[in-house]
């Protein structure tokens, strides 16, 4: 306790609790987890993957109609993608940040296979991240075998160094 090291300083638990509560109330809580419910077959390349089975959407930043996450606050975010290919077929998606290609996830099943990848990205407020189908590898296995998740690690402004 501070009072042991600094005689005369009295720390009341209620004051500490109030400070902790104030700090926590100013932190944004952002996390989502969504998955593909039906299989995807024969879709044109470049299409957005709409994972509409939303399990978690703390902060409401994942839009299941558009299949995208838009940052409610500038910060460093973690995203993980798991893609499962249907039996003896291929599935591949691209993680997109605005219009920039970040990485691919490619799954080539014989008979079943799942692949994953993860990114740590610096996003400005309102920047978006989504999944896009790759050429000729569009047989994504649904039933929550293919998933997309992300969360805010910490707030960060690009003005900081």
Buried (B, 14 or more C-beta within 10 A) or exposed (E): EEEEEEEEEEEEEEEEEEEEEEEEEEEBEBBBBBBBEEBBEEEEEEEBBBBEBEEEBBBEBBBBEEBBBBBBBBBEBBBBBBBBBBEEBBBBBBBBBEEEEBBBBBBEBEEBBBBEBBBEBBBEEEBBBBBBBBEEBBBBBBEBBBBBBBBBEEBBEEEEE
